[in-house]
Amino acid sequence: MNASLADRTVITEVCSESANVEVRIRNEGFSDIESGEFQVNINGENVDTVGWIGSLSSGEVANATIPVGPLAPGNNVVTIIFQNVNGGED
């Protein structure tokens, strides 16, 4: 499997304790992608894992909205990793 996050939204200012991050998954392999997980890290700490189910053929992309929180007041570093593609390592 070969999947990547094609685009991601950068949150520059948040006035609440949570936000939604828009990402695009791209299938860069030859086999279809039918599931995966987004690992959500905030300020270097793993805070959540969000499951994804869909169908992506080779070269296709899909949009996903990932809820992120809790956020601390001020600047936060949010990292999202797409992993466990089709139940295995990517």
TAHUVEN-V35676 format. One record per backbone hydrogen bond with DSSP energy under -0.5 kcal/mol. NH is the residue of the N-H (numbers start at 1). CO is the residue of the C=O. E is the energy in kcal/mol with one decimal. If there is no record, write none. Layout:
# TAHUVEN-V35676
nh,co,e
NH,CO,E
NH,CO,E
This chain:
# TAHUVEN-V35676
nh,co,e
4,26,-2.0
6,4,-0.8
6,24,-3.5
7,24,-0.6
9,22,-1.5
11,9,-0.6
12,10,-0.7
19,68,-2.4
21,66,-2.7
23,64,-2.7
24,7,-1.8
25,62,-3.0
26,4,-3.0
27,60,-2.5
28,2,-2.8
28,26,-0.9
29,2,-0.7
33,56,-2.6
34,32,-0.5
36,52,-1.9
37,83,-2.6
38,50,-3.1
39,37,-0.6
39,81,-3.2
40,38,-0.6
40,48,-2.9
41,39,-0.6
41,79,-3.0
42,45,-2.6
43,77,-3.4
45,42,-1.7
47,40,-2.7
47,45,-0.6
48,40,-1.4
50,38,-2.6
51,49,-0.5
52,36,-2.6
54,34,-1.7
56,33,-2.5
59,27,-2.8
60,57,-2.2
62,25,-1.9
64,23,-2.6
66,21,-3.0
66,64,-0.5
67,65,-0.6
68,19,-3.4
70,17,-0.6
71,17,-2.7
78,76,-0.6
79,41,-2.7
79,77,-0.5
81,39,-2.2
83,37,-3.2
83,81,-0.6
86,35,-2.5
87,84,-2.0
88,85,-1.9
